[in-house]
């Protein structure tokens, strides 16, 4: 007490009050008592915060040691006797700060039945006081595990001897489950739990896609049917941050191995767990199967596919673990109930006896099994006790486990209704009694909906009401646990108070029809107005039969608010929205494309793509009228300038898009203060003089409009086909009054400048490809072509690519069909996020800006089509002052790359003045690749490189990064120096010859050397060649030129050719172990090259240089491979071995550098030549990929022996 008195005195003294003053207010002894109580509470609170959760984990092998029949497939030739790898049962015990416990058990079996589950849970309750709701028994559903259910003993026609071995295995499994649960509970220790979510894409819906077509359909992006690619991840870390356990799931059958396999295996899930436990020594990986009743892995049937899918899944989990996970904070709550699922009409005993006597088929064996059950005292019941379980981990995370083989619809629906980010749905849990079809699947029938009752020995198919019964049970338990869905937080873009008119300062819709895309009440899940691509006043809720209707066939695109995301976004940053309508996946089809919400990337002038090269896009999952909540993850989009885009490009099917309550994060973005858009009318065809300057077969074309409208084949009223078109609108048609569809010909517009981001138009017609609308360059080259797909008007647009900007072009209408026609209207150029000098820097600029619409033709009516404008057309008003437009530097022949000057400059300081160097790019396109060669300062190279067959961007446009980019000049004793960062006296010369682009730095610009850098492509090849020729003016000993190639991190692995005692081996390099900057790796040619790292040229301390070096290896061949493991697409860099001294790399924020150096002694007037090649091709995975790399290398070596045709 005396000690506490002294401590209290000191605290009081430090407070600024005297002890006497305090004693005057209360007794010092009482203060000490209060202090002790307060200190105790603080210490307790701190201890509680540090140990909110406890966890323990255990596992045991369950691989059968005697021959047993495998589950999953009937008709196997013999029992299994060998293994690919062991099967396991694992347990994770969790306990919150209040002592509430739950145990997750996972096992590598196809499933367990109800009797087994009840027996295990009864013993766990007796031994460990665990209630049924606290135990989840999950199966991986591998089809390479032993038969566990007695149903299969009879249905598969297995003998009594096997039945006895099955019972012995079940006794052992029962004992081991009890054992691992006990061990896990004994090992409970303070831990931190956190959750995250990744994505794996090898699952496909087997009801909608044939197995033989899966690979092709996936490559084409045409796989059909609902899927769930989510990979939920739970990490369990000890107090010292060691990964104790990782729990993950995936909605897919464990059927990669087919019925011919007779070796025990956990299939892809088993391989994924083994990979993770190898990657994190001491960690236990637990897998639960999601709602994969109708999902198969593809491709399959071979062990290599098992390993491939397992690798994809484990790497997804590893990538998720490296992200910022969401900590599990709050109490644990558990719930469990069994609901009575009704069967359809039960069979009579007479019917069963007749089926039993019908032979040895599946239905006969099923009937005998049911009769056997009746004889054992289990009569037919009209319902089945179906298990539904819900856990809440912390305040948010919901873990739902369902019995049976639930189809994917259950997971998608529950995540939609309970929250996509916080809801995990497992199936095959607690009792695998049958397939659990959704209402949709029951209506469709088929295996999962009907015939699988034979496999499971059920008396009848399920009744039609099982889906709402199961979903209601989940919602009821969630409500009991107190886990109500959270309301979205952030800045909400809603459409209330709009009176049906979109704000032109924030939106631009399909030809300016901003008055027609807001529809009113009657929808689910939002306010009274929503943005919709259906026609005006056409709420689909009131149109039960819109299939094929003119209104639903409308297509449109709405560009919404533009904003800039901060470079570093808050963890978990996302956009949420309400969406309904079609569920069409993304495609680039101009005639029958997607329906949903995407982003517009202002820098790329294209739909924004993620790191894997996929368009960032979300659509309605249920293809229906009711709104559902969806989210878009913003990870990897930091620093981008984006806009919301509502898309409906489905012209030939029942689909539309409606969105509302678009919620952006409160932090992390700023709205653009520029003018949203500026429109330039090329031709609206409203005026009789609209075609005065057009040339071609004028007799074959006519203007439609008041008094001379040519009826369309589907509908007389154009206004009904394209909402917003007034009755008296004009348009251009190839259907003449005299000849009808027999008219043929070509009609071209006058030239006009391509100043904008898109060229939009409405197109209609028929003709089976004989009709086309084209954008034609001044030299006659066709830049873009669209063929009409349907007879009604549909909306289209072409992106104005950078090489086109500043040039002039014309549009051309072509009708080469005697049985069809083509019609066009509303041809307009649109520029987004326009710099308006009058409002630059004004905080209130957006409040005063109006849409600017100008015309390139004098004869444009000022009063027609006003109804579809969001603001009055100002035909006489000049456009606002803008930056200097792009202009053509030269017009090469067709076999040369196009040349364009982009309005971007790089400033170099020279004599105190800023020298502006224009940014020049040479666009190229081969059979396999497209991109731009940038021979400008400060870092020349290849940018915007795309692999055409896969539409994969190897490197998007990044101002300071490129492929094959000369970057550093290195000399002994001199610090590394940016090669072209020093001031040059003049702009380097650039020349083009055939497929070569030459960048020349001459003697008039430098004192040390002349240099020619050549980038070369070949139309039929999938590679780019690089050649550097240096003519020294003076001798330079031990010269080194460092070349960098920045490749998107979507190619997530790096491989090098290492020289080992066993010969050449391709070794994987980890250069992504930290974010945002990964570690540097370097691998040298020889000992001399190693010493160069430590002679001062790299400005690195010797210790750091040594740590960076991959000390144990030299490279065998100078080959660097960047690979996307999931697809086998690779970017392979090969360097001339005569001059390559070093391979190096480092992970950056969104790319990984794959670098090499060219080294040697420079002798005056003697050329020093270094060559390299980058090949972009699908090569599979290592070690098989080595064969393809050997063939690439042989071709590259052959090219080194031949002189290169360098342009001069």
VEXNUTOR-249216 format. One record per residue (C-alpha): residue in three letters; x, z, y. Coordinates in steps of 0.1 Angstrom, whole numbers, plus 5000, padded with zeros to 4 digits. Last residue first. Example, Ala and Ser with C-alpha at 12.3 -4.5 7.8 and 13.67 -1.06 7.14 Angstrom:
BEGIN
ser513750714989/ala512350784955/
REM end
This chain:
BEGIN
unk519740835038/unk517440885008/unk518941024977/unk518540814945/unk520241074923/unk523240964903/unk522641004865/unk524441274845/unk522341544861/unk519141364851/unk520141394815/unk520741764819/unk517141804833/unk515641614804/unk517441834779/unk516442144798/unk512842054798/unk512941994760/unk514642334755/unk512042494777/unk509242364755/unk510942494724/unk511542834741/unk507842884747/unk507343004711/unk509443314718/unk507843354743/unk504443254755/unk502642924759/unk504342634778/unk501742534803/unk503642344830/unk505242374865/unk508842244864/unk511242344891/unk514442144892/unk517942214906/unk520942024919/unk524142114937/unk526541864953/unk529741944972/unk530941634989/unk534641604997/unk535441565034/unk537141895037/unk537242095005/unk534542354998/unk535342594969/unk532342674947/unk528942844945/unk525242744943/unk523143054942/unk519843114924/unk516543284932/unk513143364917/unk511443574945/unk508143734934/unk505043704955/unk502243914970/unk504144204985/unk507644114974/unk509144134939/unk512844064938/unk514943804921/unk518443684911/unk520243424892/unk523943384900/unk526843134897/unk525242794896/unk527742514902/unk528442344869/unk525242494854/unk523042264875/unk519942484880/unk516642514861/unk513542684875/unk510542704852/unk507142774867/unk504842874839/unk501242854827/unk500943054794/unk497343134802/unk497143524801/unk500943564805/unk501143384838/unk504843304837/unk507843284860/unk510843134841/unk514443134854/unk517042914837/unk520742904845/unk521842874808/unk523443154789/unk523043414817/unk525443704816/unk524144034802/unk524844414801/unk525244474838/unk521944344851/unk523244394886/unk521144594911/unk522844914903/unk526244754908/unk525244624942/unk523944964951/unk527145134942/unk529344874959/unk527344924992/unk525444605001/unk526244375029/unk525744075005/unk529143915015/unk530944255013/unk533044184982/unk530744364958/unk528244104947/unk531043854945/unk532544064917/unk529743974894/unk530343604899/unk533943644888/unk532743834856/unk530643534845/unk527443354851/unk525643644867/unk522343814863/unk520743984894/unk517744204895/unk516244354927/unk513644624924/unk510144574935/unk508844594971/unk505144664976/unk505044844953/unk507544954928/unk508344854892/unk507844484898/unk511244344889/unk511044414852/unk512944134835/unk511843974802/unk514643844781/unk514943494767/unk517643504740/unk520743284736/unk523243374709/unk523143674686/unk525843854705/unk523743794737/unk523743534765/unk520543584785/unk518143304795/unk515843484820/unk512143574820/unk509843694848/unk506243814843/unk503243834866/unk502543474875/unk499743604896/unk502643734917/unk502743404934/unk506143234934/unk508843254961/unk511843034954/unk515043124970/unk518342934973/unk521643114981/unk524642894990/unk528043044981/unk531542944993/unk534543084974/unk537142934997/unk535942735027/unk538042435038/unk536942265070/unk534541995080/unk532642035047/unk530241755035/unk527441945017/unk524841774994/unk521841974983/unk519441834957/unk516041974947/unk513741814921/unk510041884918/unk508341884885/unk505041784868/unk505741414865/unk503641094868/unk504041054906/unk507641154908/unk508841424932/unk512041464953/unk513141724978/unk516441644994/unk518741865015/unk521641685033/unk524241895049/unk527041835074/unk529542105077/unk531342385096/unk530842305133/unk527042255133/unk524542035152/unk526441725161/unk528041725126/unk524641665110/unk521841865095/unk519741625074/unk516341705057/unk515441425032/unk512041375016/unk512041174985/unk509141004966/unk509540674982/unk511940715012/unk511140965039/unk513441085067/unk513941405086/unk516541465113/unk517341825122/unk516041925157/unk518941965181/unk521742195191/unk521142435163/unk520742815169/unk521643035140/unk518743105116/unk519442795095/unk521442945067/unk520543305074/unk523843495072/unk525143725045/unk527943945058/unk531343785058/unk534243925038/unk533943645012/unk531443385022/unk527643365018/unk525143135035/unk521543245028/unk518143085027/unk517842735012/unk514242725000/unk513442584965/unk509842714968/unk508642845001/unk508343165022/unk508443225060/unk504943095069/unk503243155036/unk501042865024/unk499942944988/unk502642934961/unk501942844925/unk498342784934/unk496442724901/unk493842444900/unk494542434862/unk495142064857/unk496142024894/unk499042274896/unk499142364933/unk502042394957/unk500942504992/unk504642515002/unk507842334992/unk511042415011/unk512642455045/unk513242795060/unk514042825097/unk513342545104/unk511642235092/unk511842035059/unk508342155047/unk507341965016/unk503541995011/unk501642034979/unk500041864949/unk501041864913/unk500041714879/unk499341344885/unk501341354917/unk500341444953/unk502541494983/unk501941625018/unk505041605041/unk504941905065/unk506341935100/unk506342255120/unk507642155155/unk510742335168/unk510442525200/unk513642615217/unk513442945236/unk516142985263/unk518843245267/unk521543005257/unk519742925225/unk517043145210/unk515042975182/unk511242955183/unk509242825154/unk506142625162/unk502642565148/unk500242285156/unk500842095124/unk502441755126/unk501441535097/unk503141305073/unk501641155042/unk503941115013/unk505040765004/unk503540524978/unk500740435002/unk503040315030/unk504140555056/unk502140615089/unk504440805112/unk504241115134/unk500441135133/unk498941375158/unk497541725155/unk495541855185/unk497042035214/unk495542375217/unk492042395229/unk490142355262/unk486442385255/unk484542075244/unk483141855272/unk479441885280/unk477441575281/unk475741615247/unk475141985252/unk472942045221/unk470642355226/unk471442655205/unk470842735168/unk470042375162/unk467542265136/unk464542235159/unk466642025184/unk466541745158/unk465641495186/unk465941595222/unk469341485234/unk469441155216/unk472841025208/unk473940695223/unk477240805238/unk478940855205/unk481641115199/unk479141395205/unk479441755216/unk477942075203/unk479242405216/unk477542715202/unk477142975229/unk479643245239/unk478543525262/unk478443825240/unk481343705219/unk483643715249/unk482844065259/unk486344205254/unk487743905271/unk491243815260/unk490543455258/unk487043375272/unk487743075293/unk490542965269/unk488242945240/unk490142955207/unk487642845180/unk486943055150/unk485542755131/unk485542385138/unk482642165126/unk482541785125/unk479141635120/unk477341365100/unk473641465101/unk472141205078/unk472940985048/unk470940775024/unk472140584993/unk470240334970/unk469740244934/unk468739964911/unk470939674925/unk473939904928/unk477039844949/unk475840054978/unk478740185000/unk478440385032/unk481740425051/unk482940705074/unk485740645099/unk489140805106/unk491440895133/unk494441125130/unk494841465147/unk494141645114/unk494541445083/unk497741605070/unk496141945075/unk493141885053/unk489741845069/unk487542005042/unk484741775031/unk481141885033/unk477841845014/unk474141925018/unk471541764996/unk468841515005/unk466541424977/unk467141134953/unk469841324934/unk473541304928/unk474741094957/unk478441004952/unk481041174975/unk484441034984/unk487341165004/unk490541025019/unk490040655012/unk493140475025/unk492240195049/unk495040245074/unk492840425099/unk491740665071/unk488440635053/unk485940905046/unk483540775020/unk479840795010/unk479240634977/unk476740434957/unk477440254924/unk478040584907/unk474740594888/unk472640434915/unk470540704931/unk470240844966/unk470541144990/unk473341285013/unk473441535041/unk476641565060/unk479541795069/unk483041715081/unk485042045079/unk487842215098/unk487742025131/unk489441745150/unk489441425129/unk489341175157/unk486640905155/unk486740545142/unk483640335144/unk481240365115/unk481340145084/unk478539975064/unk478939825029/unk476439625009/unk473639604984/unk469839564987/unk468039564954/unk466739914960/unk464139784984/unk464639424993/unk462339365023/unk461939705038/unk465639795031/unk466740085010/unk470340135021/unk469340425043/unk470540595075/unk468540895089/unk466140975117/unk464041285121/unk460441255132/unk459041515108/unk461541775117/unk464441855094/unk464742235092/unk464342255055/unk465941965036/unk463541845010/unk460341955027/unk461441785059/unk462141465041/unk458541435033/unk457641145009/unk459041324979/unk460841224948/unk461540844952/unk462240864989/unk459940675012/unk461640455037/unk460640585071/unk459840305095/unk457140445119/unk459140745130/unk462540755111/unk464640575087/unk467440355101/unk468240045081/unk470839905058/unk471239585038/unk471039355069/unk473939545085/unk476439435059/unk479539555077/unk480239705111/unk478940005131/unk479140005169/unk475439965176/unk474340185146/unk472840475165/unk471140245190/unk467640315177/unk468340685181/unk468140975157/unk470940855134/unk472641205137/unk476041055141/unk479541195146/unk478241515162/unk481041755172/unk480242125164/unk482142425176/unk482142755157/unk482343135159/unk483843145194/unk486743385193/unk486543765192/unk487143795155/unk485744105139/unk488244375129/unk489044515095/unk490444805076/unk488245105082/unk484445125080/unk484344905049/unk482044605050/unk478444635038/unk476344315033/unk472744455034/unk471144125024/unk471643815003/unk469543534988/unk471043254969/unk469142964951/unk468842824916/unk466542624894/unk468742324887/unk469841994900/unk471042064936/unk472942384930/unk475342404960/unk473942724973/unk476742934990/unk476743225014/unk480143235031/unk481643545047/unk484643475068/unk488343555064/unk491543605083/unk493943765058/unk496244055064/unk495244245033/unk493544035007/unk495344174976/unk492644434968/unk489444344986/unk487144414956/unk483744244959/unk480744454950/unk477244374937/unk473844544941/unk470844364926/unk467844194943/unk464844094922/unk463943724920/unk466043634890/unk469243494876/unk470243834862/unk473943834872/unk473443734909/unk476643574921/unk480043694934/unk483043484944/unk486743514951/unk487843164940/unk490443204912/unk494143144918/unk495243454899/unk496143624931/unk492643584945/unk491243274962/unk489643224995/unk487442914999/unk489242665020/unk490742615055/unk493942775042/unk494442985073/unk490743045078/unk490143155043/unk486343135037/unk485043405015/unk482343384987/unk478743474981/unk476443324955/unk475142994940/unk477642754925/unk477742374922/unk475542094912/unk476441794933/unk479741874950/unk481142044919/unk483942284927/unk482642534902/unk481842904905/unk479443054880/unk475642994883/unk473643314883/unk470843194906/unk468843414929/unk469343764941/unk471943954961/unk472344304977/unk475844354991/unk479044554988/unk482444485002/unk485444664990/unk488344884998/unk489345104968/unk492445244985/unk492345175023/unk493744835033/unk497244775044/unk497744445062/unk494444495080/unk491644255073/unk490743995100/unk487143905105/unk484843595107/unk481143645106/unk479043415085/unk479343055072/unk476142955056/unk476242675030/unk473142475019/unk471442304990/unk467742244987/unk466542194951/unk464642514953/unk462342374980/unk461742044963/unk460542214932/unk462242154898/unk461342504885/unk459642684913/unk456842804891/unk456243174899/unk456443114937/unk455543424955/unk458643624947/unk460543294955/unk459843354992/unk459243015006/unk458543075043/unk461342835054/unk463042685024/unk465242864999/unk468942935008/unk468143295017/unk469343545043/unk467143855040/unk464444005062/unk462044295056/unk464744545044/unk466444585010/unk466144624973/unk463344414961/unk461744114979/unk458244074993/unk459044075030/unk460443785049/unk462743485047/unk465743395068/unk467243055063/unk465242825086/unk466242895122/unk470042865117/unk469742495107/unk473042405124/unk474042125100/unk474242365070/unk474342715085/unk476642865111/unk476643235117/unk478043505140/unk477643385175/unk474843165164/unk472843475155/unk470443385127/unk466743335136/unk463943475115/unk462643725140/unk466143875138/unk465044245140/unk466244315105/unk468844085090/unk471544325077/unk475244325081/unk476244685074/unk479344855086/unk480345125062/unk478745345036/unk476645245006/unk474145504994/unk475445694964/unk473545674931/unk472146004919/unk474246204895/unk472346534892/unk472846564854/unk469146564849/unk468846244870/unk471546074849/unk469646194818/unk466446024829/unk468245714840/unk469845674806/unk466645734788/unk464845484810/unk467445224801/unk466845284764/unk463145274766/unk463144974789/unk465244774764/unk463344874733/unk459944734744/unk459844414723/unk459844594690/unk462944574669/unk463144354638/unk462044494605/unk462944714575/unk466544734585/unk469244664559/unk472044624584/unk472944264573/unk469344164569/unk468344294603/unk470944054616/unk468343774614/unk466343884645/unk467743924680/unk471543934673/unk471243644649/unk468843424667/unk465743524687/unk465443404723/unk462743664731/unk464643944715/unk467843824733/unk466043844767/unk464444184760/unk467944314751/unk469044334715/unk470544634699/unk472244514667/unk471944764639/unk472545134628/unk475945204643/unk475445574650/unk477445804673/unk478845514694/unk479045144687/unk478345094725/unk480245214755/unk478945184791/unk481145284821/unk479545344855/unk481345434887/unk482345104902/unk479244904892/unk476745164905/unk473745304886/unk471445004887/unk473944724885/unk476144914861/unk473144984839/unk472044614839/unk475444464832/unk476144714804/unk472744664788/unk472844284790/unk476144284771/unk474444324737/unk474244664721/unk475744694686/unk474345034676/unk474345354695/unk474845384732/unk477445584752/unk477145614790/unk480145754809/unk479245814846/unk482045874871/unk480846024904/unk480946404910/unk483446484883/unk483046334849/unk479346284842/unk478546224806/unk475546034793/unk474445994756/unk471745784740/unk471245804702/unk468345614686/unk465945794662/unk464245494645/unk460545414647/unk457745294624/unk459145494595/unk459645364560/unk460045654535/unk463445824529/unk462846034497/unk465545874475/unk462945634460/unk462245504496/unk465945454501/unk466145254469/unk463245044480/unk465044974513/unk468244874494/unk466344654470/unk464744474500/unk468144424517/unk469544284484/unk466744034483/unk467143934519/unk470843884514/unk470443664484/unk470643774448/unk467243664435/unk463643674446/unk462744004428/unk463744224458/unk461743994481/unk458544034460/unk459144414458/unk459544434495/unk456344234501/unk454444464478/unk455844774495/unk454444634528/unk456844524555/unk456844704589/unk455444524620/unk457944544649/unk460144844650/unk459945114676/unk462945304691/unk462345674691/unk464645834715/unk467546064706/unk469046264734/unk472446364747/unk473746514780/unk477046634794/unk478246764828/unk481846804840/unk482446954874/unk484246794904/unk487046564912/unk488246274890/unk490946104911/unk490445734920/unk493445534909/unk495845374933/unk497145084912/unk499945104887/unk497545234860/unk495444924865/unk498344694859/unk499144884827/unk495544854815/unk495444484822/unk498744454804/unk497244624774/unk494244394773/unk496244074777/unk498744194751/unk495944274726/unk494343934733/unk497743764726/unk498543974695/unk495143904679/unk495543544689/unk498843524671/unk497143674640/unk494843374637/unk491043334634/unk490443364672/unk490343184705/unk488343344719/unk487243694714/unk483543734707/unk480643874727/unk477043914716/unk477144274705/unk479944344729/unk478444634748/unk481744824751/unk484144934724/unk486145244729/unk489945264729/unk492245574730/unk495945544739/unk498045854732/unk501145884755/unk504446024742/unk506345704751/unk504445494777/unk505145124769/unk505145184732/unk501945384733/unk500445104755/unk501444824731/unk500145014701/unk496845064718/unk496544694727/unk497444604692/unk494644814678/unk492144674703/unk493144324694/unk492344384657/unk492644744645/unk494144614613/unk494044654575/unk495044344556/unk492744114537/unk492143844564/unk490143554551/unk486943694567/unk488243624602/unk490743804625/unk489743794661/unk486643984652/unk486744314671/unk483644214691/unk483944234729/unk482944464757/unk486144634766/unk487245004768/unk490045224780/unk491345584777/unk494945664786/unk496645984775/unk499446214784/unk500946014812/unk503646234826/unk502846334862/unk504746674860/unk501346854860/unk500246634830/unk498546304834/unk495246174819/unk494345824830/unk490945674825/unk490645294825/unk487545074826/unk488244714816/unk485544494832/unk485144134818/unk481444174811/unk479843844799/unk476543664805/unk476143304792/unk478142984797/unk481742884796/unk482242584820/unk485442674838/unk487142354825/unk489942564809/unk487342804795/unk485242514781/unk488242364764/unk489342684748/unk485742784738/unk484742454722/unk485442524686/unk483742864689/unk480442714702/unk479242864734/unk475843024744/unk475243284717/unk478943354714/unk479243494749/unk482943484757/unk485743754757/unk489343654766/unk488843734803/unk490444074809/unk489644274841/unk490844604855/unk489144924866/unk490245264877/unk489845634869/unk491845954875/unk492246284856/unk494846534864/unk496046784838/unk496347154831/unk496647224794/unk494247204764/unk496447174733/unk494247394710/unk491247174719/unk493146864710/unk494247014677/unk490747124668/unk489346774676/unk492146614656/unk491246834625/unk487446784626/unk487946414628/unk490446434600/unk488046614577/unk485246364583/unk487646074577/unk488746224544/unk485246284533/unk484345934544/unk487245784524/unk486045974493/unk482545844498/unk483845484501/unk485845524469/unk482645624451/unk480745324465/unk483545104453/unk483045214418/unk479245164422/unk479744794428/unk479344604461/unk476444364467/unk477144324504/unk473644454513/unk474044744488/unk477344894497/unk476744774533/unk473945014539/unk476045294525/unk478045284558/unk481845324559/unk483244984548/unk486944984556/unk488644834587/unk489444474595/unk486244394613/unk487344624641/unk484344794657/unk486445024679/unk484245314670/unk483145604693/unk482045954684/unk481046134716/unk480746514714/unk479646754742/unk475946654738/unk475946774702/unk477147124713/unk480647234706/unk481147584694/unk484547514679/unk484047574642/unk480247574637/unk479647314664/unk482347084651/unk480847134616/unk477447024628/unk478946734647/unk480646594616/unk477446614595/unk475246464622/unk477646164626/unk477846104589/unk474046104585/unk473645874616/unk475945604604/unk479545524614/unk481045204628/unk483444914623/unk486345154620/unk489445224640/unk488345564654/unk487745714689/unk486646074695/unk485846204730/unk485546574733/unk483646754761/unk484147104776/unk482747314804/unk485147604813/unk484347604850/unk487547434860/unk486747144838/unk487647094802/unk488546774784/unk489446714747/unk490746374737/unk490546284700/unk492046014679/unk491345854646/unk493745584635/unk494245264615/unk497845164607/unk499344814613/unk499144484596/unk498144664564/unk498044594527/unk495544654498/unk492244504511/unk489444444485/unk488844094472/unk487343754480/unk485543854511/unk481843734510/unk480343954537/unk482144014569/unk482344324591/unk483544584566/unk486544564543/unk486444654506/unk488944914495/unk492244924476/unk493845274478/unk495745434506/unk493145374532/unk494545384568/unk493145694585/unk496245804605/unk495846114627/unk495646164665/unk495646444690/unk494946494727/unk494546784751/unk493046814786/unk492547064813/unk490946984847/unk490747144881/unk494247294877/unk495947264910/unk492847314930/unk491847614910/unk495247764915/unk494947714952/unk491547864953/unk492748164934/unk495648214957/unk493448184988/unk490848424973/unk493548674965/unk494948645000/unk491548705015/unk491049014994/unk494449145001/unk494049085039/unk490649255039/unk492249565023/unk495049555047/unk492749525076/unk490849835063/unk494050025064/unk494649915099/unk491350065110/unk489449855134/unk489249765170/unk491650015185/unk493949965156/unk494249605167/unk495149705202/unk497649955189/unk499249705167/unk499749475197/unk498149125197/unk500048795198/unk499348705162/unk502948745151/unk502649125156/unk499449125136/unk501148945107/unk504049185108/unk501849485108/unk499849345079/unk503049295059/unk504149655067/unk500749785056/unk500949575025/unk504349735017/unk502950085023/unk500050005000/
REM end
